[in-house]
């Protein structure tokens, strides 16, 4: 069976003002908050996701697994997408750090190719919207996904190579 690709959002990283209300709707119900992440009392960095950040794949509910599966095309009943072994939290924390270190704004997709052993072998940066490509930032994003350990994808119940990706949207909320 050929490799399967993720073409939808797993995560949105949001830079919100300290007084901003939490977003609702499609960004998700699960949040990671880094209060005063390098900005004193001015900013609070937060991340929101449609999936729990602290759960491994085997700890997700059937509905959550179904949501993740829906982002892949042509997954069969015995197929599973790859997923960070320890869940999304470490990944999110590092992606939040990109804004702190690089002052990143805009939307970007980062996709890593995960082999049948759960090892990332390559990563691609796919800009969207107003994201401006910068080599050092792109290398950081790629390295974050490449250093993760993954539960490998499964094709017909057997470990196989698949892509794992995140959609990241960095923005500053002006409603303070």
N, C-alpha and C positions, 0 to 999 in steps of 0.2 A: 504494500500500500504506500502511496506517495506521502510526502510530508504534508502536514496540515498547517494552516496559517491562521493567526489571530489578526483580525482586522477591525477590532472594536476596542473600546476603552476598558481598561481594568481600573485605572486610577486617575484621579485628578489631584494635582497638588495646588493648593491655593494659598496665596499670601494675603492674609486678611488683617485689617486694622484691628487693634485691640478692642475697640468698642463695637465692631461689626457683629451683626447677627449671623448665626449659622445659616448657610444656604440650605434650601430644601429642594425636594424634587429629585432629579436624575443624578445628582452628584453622589447620593448615597447616605446611609445612616451611620456609617462607621467613621470615627474621626480619630486622628492623632494630633495632639496639641503640643507644641513646643513653646511654652510661654517665654517671652523675652529672649528669643533665640538670637543673641548677639546684638540686640537693638535696644537694650535698656527697657524703658517703659513705653516706647513709641510703637513697636510692632509686635504682633504675636503671629507666629507661623502655624498654619494648620493644614492638615491633609484630610481629605474626605474620600471615601471609596464605597462602592456598592457592596463590597465584600468585607467581612471582618478582618482586621489587620493582624490579630493575634491568633488566628486559627490556621493550622496546617490543612492541606487538602482533605485528608481523611476526617477532619473535625468539622468541615463545612456541612450544612444541612443539605438535604436533597434539592431544595429550591435554590440554594446558593450554588451548588454544583451545576444545576440546570442553567442558571444565569451565565456562569463561566463557559459552559459548553455551547451556549447559544452564540457566543462571540466567534466561534470557529465554524468554518464551512465544512459540511460533509462529514461530521463525526458520526460514526456508527454507534450502535447500542453498547458495544464493548470497548469503545475508544474513550480515552481520557486525555485532557490537555496536560502539559507540564505545569508545574507550580512550584514556587519557592518552598524548599523542604520545611522551613520553620514559619511559613506564612509571609505576609506582606510587610510586617512592621519594620524589619531591618531595612528592607528595600525603600520604604517610604522615608524612614529617618535619613537615609543617605541622599535621597532625591530632594528632600527639604533642604539639606545642606548645600545643594547646588545654588540655591538662591543666595544663601549666606555667603558662599565663597565666590560666586561669579556674577551676582546681580542679574539673574536670568529672568526674562519676561517673555510670554508668548506660549504657544502650544507646540509640542513636539511629540513624536511617536518614537519609542526606542524598542526595537525588536531583536531578540537574541535567538539564535538557532541552538536548540538543546538536543544533544544526542541521546541515544537509547540508555545511556548510563546516568543521565541527568547533568551532564557537563555542558556548559555553554562554550561553543567553538567560534562564534562570530556574533557581531552585533551591528545593526544598521540604524542610522539616525534618519528619520523621515520628518522634515519640518512641515508644519501646517500653519496656516494663518500668518500671524505676524512674527513668528520666531525667526531670529537672525542667526544663521549658522556661524559658529565660532569654533575653531579646531579644539582649543583646550576644553571647552564646555562639552563638545561632542565626545571627546575622549573620556571625560569624566563619566558622562551618562553611560557610554558603552562599558566602561570598566565596572560600574556599579552592577549592571546586569551580568557581566561576564564572571564576576567574583561570587555571585550567588550559587548556592548548591540547590539543585532542583530535584523534585520528584519527576522522573521522566514521563513523557507522554506514553500513552498506550494505544496501539492499533490492534484491533481484534484481540484485546486482552494481553498482548505482548508488548514489552517496552519498545518504543520506536522514537525516531527523531521527529521533533515538531518545533515550531516557533512559539516563543512566549514574548508578549509585548505589553508595554504600558503606554498609555496616552497621558501626557503630563501637560497641565495648563497652569502656568505661573502667572498670577496677576496680583495687582495691588488694589485693594478695595478702597475707594475714595469716600465711602460713607462712614466717616469717623465721627 
